[in-house]
């Protein structure tokens, strides 16, 4: 979908050639005399357009309006969350008529957050998956113009960043939605190599021999039951100075998860193609970085394989040695995500990272705890946790922090290895995070459990592309903070008065007495 930002009043938007005009009406609607604004004010006064965000009122061929269809959409307080609800509802309602050109206009001033929310919501509501359909019907909307009263610099930057984020989200959706036979570890690696065509991005792919040489015994154990060879993907984005410590993103890439010998129930097992959504979110984030070009260094690590059954498959009770040297008793082969992640987390140490964030569809327990609204957040570093929470709020891709008390690790004790890969049912999302924490002692670390937010089931079944929005917001905020700190340091140095250095005095001429002594 092609996005365009314009400075438009409601009257000007009504004169734009389009199939549909969506007018975002806030509770503080300015007084205007154009036909659409008058209709909006009358509808509000009559109670036909309540202030509640997402409420709609459809108009057909209103006077002096070029588009034949107009949707008035309430945005209440005009904040990002309200705008997102309104645009989602409006675009979803309009899809039945198949509009190709759409104009969305704010009837009142819009800040950067509201503009970004409008872009991401419109893209999300109009997204259609087509890759494996023989008669594909792609999204009808080809061109979307977003009108604001004043397209100032801050709003324009937010619009451009949102557009780049949408590209990343849709790449994550694409790979999340693909069936497992169209998204093998090898194909996922090819997608990563494709990202290396973008500026400042490089990609390296390791195979079974390299992984064995690195001592990644936990990762290799999960892959050994599948005919598909594993792949370990290393992406690098170099936007900062060469010696700047990178942020490392680690994405779980199980392209299909049967549960292994600890076989999953047949019902809804098809949804285990989504078990690589952590990996997909890393790909999507790098897609966005390539467009935004923030001044930061980022490394992406994706351990990818299938968790399948054959005569070579790992068995409950087997003990494997991780890259860190720690031995792991595999009590449940369906707790495989943490096994591939722990080796990737050990590998991350070599980059001397500023922070490491792993993203994984890790536990059903997190779905029980938080549903599909917020991703689970665990962190060993307070500032990292705070920054991720703030990024989630700003991007409308929210997370919720859960505890990491040491007491939760008690259930991971093993009589036959350094650690077991599962504990009891209680606090399952937390005990999984405690397992991962064992491999992160050398850096600031956070874990995002996206098992509840990475995809939707039922009639709306499909990948959500989360948490690409959160990750892009975090990384761009971090880059901005770093730039601000550098600028402040330079300004401070420039403001300091230059001390005058006294010229060295010429040596005094020796006295006659001294000369005679020489």
N, C-alpha and C positions, 0 to 999 in steps of 0.2 A: 504494500500500500504506500502510495506517495503522499507525504505530509507537506503542508505549506503553512507558514505562519504569516498572518497579515494584521495590520492595524485596521480594524473595522468597527463601525458603530452598528447597531442593529439595523438601521435603515440601509446602510451600505451593504450589509450582509444579505439583506432581502433583495438587493439588486444583483447579487452574484448569480451567475448561471450555475445551477446545480439541480439535482433530483430531490434533494431534501435539505431543509434548513432546520437545525436544532438550536433553539435559543435557551441558554442557561440563565434561569431567572432566580435571583437571590432574594432574601427577605428584605434587603435594603435596595430595592429596585429604583433606579433613578427615574425622574419624571422626563418623559420624552413624548413627542407628538407624532412620531411615525406610526403607521397602522399596526405593525406587530407589537410595538411597545404599548400602545393603547389597548390592544386586545389582551396582552399579558396583565396589565394593570387591572382591567375589568374582570378578568378571570380570577385574579387573586382576591379582589374585593368581593366577588360573588361566592368565593369558597370553592370554585371549580379547579383551582390549582393551589392546593395546600403547600405550606412552606416545607413540609417534610421532604428531605432529599430523596430523589428517585421518582417522585410523583410526576405523571405526564399528562399533557392535554394535547390531543391531535387536532390540527386545523387543516382543512382542504381548500385550496385555492383562495386564500384570503386576499383582500383587495390590495393592489399595488405591490404584490410580491411575485418575483420571478419563479421560484420553485413552486410546484403545485402542492407539495406537502410540507407542512411545518409542524414541528413538535416543540411544545413548550415544556421544558424540564426544570423542575424545582431543584435548586442546590442549597436551600436553607441558608446556613451561615457562610457559605462560599468557601469553606475550608476544603483541603485536598480530599479528605475522606468523603465529604458530601458531594463534591464534584465527581469523584470516581463512581459513586452510586448512581448519580443522575445520568452520566454519559453511558455507563454500562446498560442501564435500563432503556435509554433512548435508542442506542444502536441495536440492542437486542430486539426491540419492538419494530425497528425499521427494516430488519433483515428480510422479513417476509415479502416486502415489495422490491427487493433486490436493487437498491439505489447504487449507482456507480460513482456519482460525484456528490459529496456531502459537505456542507458547511456547518461548522459548530461555532457559535458566537457567544461570548460572554456579554450579558446585558449590563454588567457593572465591572468595575476594575477587578483584575485578576492578578494574583501574585505568582511567583515562580512555581511554588508547590502546586497550585491549582492548575496551572498550564501543564505541568508534567503529568499530573493525575489524569487530565483530560486525554492526553496523547496515549498513555498506557492503557487506559480504560477502553478507548475506542478500538485500539488494536486487539485487545484481549476479547472484547465482545464480538468482533467481526472475524476472528481467526477461524480458519477451516483447514483440517488435515486432508491431504489429497494423495500422498506419495504412493500408496499401495491400492488405490481405487482405479478400476479400469475406466470408469466414466467420471472423471474428476469434475466437481463443481466447486471451483475456488471461491474465495470471498468475493462478494459482488462489488464491494466498495474498492474502487481503484484509486481514487483521489480524495483526500480529505483536507479541507482548508480550515484552520483554526483561527478565528477572529478574536482579537482582544482590543480594548480601547486604546492601549498604548504598548506597542511591542518594544519596550525598553531593553537595554543590554542584558539585564538580569533575567528577564523573561525569555529573551532569545536564547541565552545560554541554557536555561532550563529546558526549552523546547528541543534544542539540538541534542542535549544529553539524553532526554527522554526518547527521542527518535532512535538514538544509538542503542539505548537500553532495550527498546522494543525489538530491534534486530537480534540482540542477544537472547532475549526471552523466547523469541520465535525459533531460534536455532535450538535452544534447549527443549522446547516443545516438540520440535521435529524429531529429534533423536529419542526423546522420551516416548513418543507415540509410535515410533516404528516397531513392528513386530520383531521378535528376537532373531528371526532368520534374515532380517534386513538390517540388523544392528548388532553384528557380532563384534567381539573385541578387535578383530582386524579392520572391520569397516569403521569402527569408532576411531581407531588410530588414523585411518585415511582422512576422516573428517578433521581430526586435529592437525594433520599435515596441511590440509587446505587452509587452515587459519594462518599458516606461516606465510601466505601470500600478502597478508596485511602488514602495514608498516610496523617495525620494531618487534615483531613476533617471530620466534624460532621454535622449532619442534624437533624432538628426538624420540624415537620409539625403540624400546628394548623388548626382546623376545624371551622365550624360556631359558635359553642358555645364559644370557646376561643376568637374568633374575636369579638363576641358580648360583652363578658366580658371586653375586652380591650377598648370598646367604639368606634370601627371602624365603625361608622355609614355610612360613605360615601362608603367604600368598600362593606359593607353588602347590601347597597341599590342597587348597580349595579348588585349584584349576585341574588337578590331576584326574578327575573323573569325567572330563569333557573331551570330546574330539576336537573342539575349537582351541587353538593355541592361545595362551594368555598374551596380553600386551601391557607393557608399563609405559605410559605416555608422559613425557616431560615437555611442558610448554614454558616458554620464557617471554615475558614482555619487558623490554628495556626502555622505560620512559624517564627514569631518573639518572643520576650520576652513576658511573660504573661501580663505585665503591659503596653506594647506598644499599643497606640491608633490604632484601625483598620481603614482601608478604607472600607466604606460600599457601596456596589453596589445594586441598587434597580431596578429590571427589571419588566416592565409591562407584565403581563401574561394573557391577554384576549385571551382565546383559540378559541373563535369565537365571532365575533362582528356583529350582525344584525343591530346595531344602536338603538335597543330598540324601544320604541314608535316612536321616531324620525327615522323611518325606512330608511335604505340606499336604493339606487336604486338597482334593480336586477342585472344589468350588472356588472360583475366582483366582485359580492359579495363573490364568492368562495375564492377570495384572502384574505378575512378577517380571514382566518385561520392563516395568517401571523401576526395577531395582537398580538401574544405572542412572537415575535422575540426578544424583549427586555429581556424577561425571558429566552429565549433560549440562548441569549448571556451571561447571568450570569452563566448558567449551563456550557456553553462551556469554559468560563474563569476559572471556578473552575476545570474543567477537565484538563486544561493546568497547573494550579497551582499545582495540585497533581503530575504532572510529573516533573515540573521545580523545585519545592520546594524552592521558594525564601524566604528570611528572612523578612517576612512581615506578618501582621495579616489582614485578609480580611473577611468581613461579607457579605453574599448575602441575600437579602430580595426579595421574589417574591410573590406579591399578585396575585392570579390566580382565574379567574372565567369566565363564559360566560356572554355576554350581550344579553339577549333573551327577548322574549315577552310572557307573559301570564297574567292572571288576577292579579297577584301580582307585576307585573313589575312597576318600578318607573315611574312617569309621569312628563312631563314638567310642571314646576311650583312647584313641591314638594320641601320641604325644609328638609335637613338632617343635622345631627350634626356629625362633624368629630371627630377623636380621639383627636385633639388639642383643642376641645371645640368650634371651629369656626363653625357657621352655613353656609350652602351653598344652594343657590337657584339653582335647576337644570333646567335651561332654555332649554337645549338640551340634551336628553339622549344619543346621539351619541358622546358627549364629556365626555365619561365615563372613559377614561384612566387616566385623571388627578384626578378623584374621588378615584380610587383605589390607585393611587400613593401618594396622599396627606396623607393618613393614614399610609402608609408604611414609608413615610418621617418623620412623627411624631414618629413612632416606632423606627426609626434609632437613635434618640436622646439618648436612654438608653445606647448605646454603647460608649458614649462620643467619637465620631469618630474624626479621624484626617481630614477626608474629606468624603463627601457623593456624589456619582454620580448616577443619575438615567438615565436609558436607556429605550426609549419608541418609538414605532411607533405612535407618538402622533397626528400630524396634516398634513392634505393635503396641508396646506399653506407652510409647509417646503419643500414639493415636488416641489411646484410651484417656490419657491425661489431658491433652490439649485439643483433640479433634483436628479439624482441618483449617482452623483459624490462624493459629500461631505455630511457628516452628519451635522446637525445643532448643534452648541455648544453655550450654555448659561452658565455663571458662575458668582457667587457673589464674587469670590476670584481670584485675578490676577495671583498669582503663580500657582494655580490649573489650570486655563485656559491655561496658557503658557505651563505647563507640558503636558496637554492633546493634545494641538496643536502639540507639538514636537513629542509626541508619535505617533500621527496620521501620521505625515510626515515620521517618521522612519519606520513605519510598512506598508506604502502604503495604509493605511486605514484612509483617511484624513477627517478632519472636518473643519468647518468654523464658526468663532465666530459671533454671532448676539447680538444686544444690549439688555439691560434690563432697559432702562430709566423708571423712575416712572410714567411718563406721559402715558405710555402704559397701566397702570393698571386702568385708569379712566373708561374704558368701562366695567369693572368687578363690578361696584357698583350696589347694589341691594336695592330696597325699602322694601324687605321682609326678608332679611338675611344679614349676615356679608359680603357675597361676592356671585356673580353669577358665574356659571361654564363656561360661555362663554362671549365674548364681540362681537363686530361687525366683519365683514369679514376682514377688513384691519388689516394687521400685525398679522394674526391669530396665527402663530407659536410663536410670541413674547408674545402675551397676554396669551397664554397657559402657557408659561414659567413663566410669572408674577404671574399667579394663583399658580403654584407650589412653587414659591419663598416665598409666605406667610407662608409656613410651614417649612422653613429652616433657621430661624433666629439664631439658636443656633450653627451653624457649617459652615465650608466652604463647598459650594455646587456647583455642576455643573449638567447640564441637557443636554443629547444627544438626539436630535430628529432624529430618524433613519427611519422615514416614507418613505423617498426616497431611502435609501441605503440598507434596510434590505432584500429586495427581488426584483426580476426582473419579468416583465410581458412578455406577448407575447410568441414567440417560445422558448425563454430561461427561461420561467417561473420557478421560484424556489428561495429558500432562498440563500442569499449570505454568511451567517455566520458572517456578520459585526454587531457590531464593536469588535468582539473578539480580532482581531489583535491589535487594538488600546488599548484596556483595558489591555491585557497581557503586551504590551510594556510599558504602563504607570506604571503598578504595579512592573514589574521587574526593571525598571529604578528607581522607588522610593525606592525599596529594596536596589538596588546598591548604591544609594546616601546615604541612611541611614547607610549602612555598611562602606562606605568610611568616613563618618563623625565620626563614632565610632572609626575607625582605626586611623584617624587623631588626635582625642582627646587623645587616648591612647599613640600615638607617641609623642604628645606634652607634656604629663605628664612625659613620660620616659626621654625626653630630658632636662627637667628642673633640674638644679643642686639641690642636696639635701642639705638643710641647716643644719649645725652642731648645735646641741642643747647643750649648755654648761651644764656641770654637776652641780647640785646644790652644793653650797659651804657648808662645814660643819659649823655648828654654832660655833661662837667664844666662847672660854672658858670665863666664867664670871670672872671679876676681883675680887680681894679680897674684895673690897668695895661692889661690887655687891652681892658677896656671903653672906656677912653679912646682906645685905638688904633682901635676901631671907629668 
